[in-house]
Amino acid sequence: MRKNLYLIIISFTLVSCYTYQVKKPVDPTIDNKQGGKNSPALANNNPMQARDIKADPKNMNPQQVPAPINVQEKLAANKNVKIDVDGKSYKVIVDRWEGDSLVAHPVRNSKITLKFHKNQINAEKIAEKRFSQPIADIITVVAYASIGVGIWLLVR
């Protein structure tokens, strides 16, 4: 029983409510769909005119290419991020930018300095460290349940 209790205590100390999450850019096609609902041609009661506008390829908006992501704006000083550099993942704290090079240090070791060129960093896989509410809720429920079971075992 004590081994299980120690295992549970150790697992709670290793669990963190903070996770690295990639920030998703706003999708411009969603805005186009919402804007299309209020178009004057569709508000008109003439279904032939509405069908002609829908079928006309000139009125169709082509897939918009997302704007390029600026790595220097995403990686500001003192941010705790997880970056992908040449296929290898690093958890770093950003120190500063020196021209086109990122100067950072690993999360657990501030004595080591890492330098990466901005072209080496995969801008789509930059993940910021954020608080995760669902994980915090799960940990809270498990803690309350274990306290309840502990009290029940003591009373029994």
N, C-alpha and C positions, 0 to 999 in steps of 0.2 A: 504494500500500500504506500509506503514511504517513497519507493522508487517512482511510482506513478505521480505522487504529489510533487516530487522534485522535478520530474519531467514537465509537468504542467507549469510550474513556476518558471523554469528555464525557457519554455516556449513563449510565455507571456513577455519575458524580458527581451526576446529576440524579435517580437512582432512590432512593427512600426505603423503608425497611422499615416505616415508620409510616403507617397509613391511618386515615381517619375512619370509625368504624363505629357504627351505631345499635344501642344495647343493646336487645335484645328482652325484653319482660316475660314472666314465666312464665305459660303458658296454663293456666287453671284447668280447662278441659275435659279436658286430659290426665290431671290428677289424678283426675277423676271416672271416667274410663275404667279407670284402674288400680284404683280402689276398687270398681268394679262387678264385677270378676272374682272378688273374694272375698266376694260377697254370699251370705248364708245361703240364699236361695231357689235360687240356682244351684248351690250345693253339694249341695242335696237331690237325691235320685235321681228325684223325681217330675217328669217333663217337662211335664205338664199345668199344674202349679202354676207352674213357671218361665215357661211361655208366657203365662199369665194376668197375671203380674207385668210381663212385657215389653210386653204389649199395653195395659195399664192406663195411660192418659195421666197419672194423678195421680202415678205413680212416675217419670215422665220428668222430667229436670231441664231446664228451658228454658235457652236460650243465656244464659250469664251475661255481663253487660256488664262490660268491664274497668274497673278502678278508674281514676278520673281521675289524670293524671300531674301531680305538683306540680313546676312549673318551677324553683322556688327550691331544692328539694332536689337536683334533677339538676344545676343549675349552681352548684356550690360554688366558693369562691374558689380562684384559681390553677389552674383546670382549662383545658386547651386543647381547645376544642370548635368544632364547625361547626354554626351555627344558621341556621334559615330564618326570616327576618323579613319579613312582607308580600310573600312570593314572591321575595325576594332572599337569596342565601346569603352568610354571613359566617364567616370563620375568625377566631375571637377567643380571647383569654385573659381569663377572668373576673377582675375586680378585686374587686368587692363588690356588695352589694345596698343600695340606698337606698330604703327603703319598698317600693314595687312596681316600681321601675325597676332594671334591670341596668346596671351600669357596667362596661365592658370596653374593651380596646384590641385593635386588629388584631395578628395574630401577628407580622408583620414590622415594625411601626411602633408603638413604645410611647408615642410623643409624642401620638398622636391618641387622644382619648377618645370612645367611643361610648356612647349611652344608649338603652336599649330598654325599653318597658313590657312587663310579663310577659304581657299579653294579645296583644301583637304577635308574640310568639315562638311558632312552631309546635312544641308539645311532642313531637309524634310524630317529628319530624325532627332531634332533637338528637343529634349524632354526636360521640362522644369520640375523641380521638386515641389509638390503641392500636398496639402492636407486632403486625405480621402475620408469623407464622411461615412460611406458604407462600411469601410474597414473598421472605423472607430465604433460604429454601432454594433458590429459583430463582436468586437472585443468586449464591449460593455455587456452585451447579453450573455456571452460565455462567462464573464466574471461574475455576474449576478447569479447565474445558474450554478456555478461551482461553489459560491458562497452558500447558496441554498442547500446544496447537497451536503456540504461540510457541516452546516448546522443540523440538518436532518440526521446525519451519522452521529453527531455528538449527543443529540437528544435520544436517539434510539438506543 
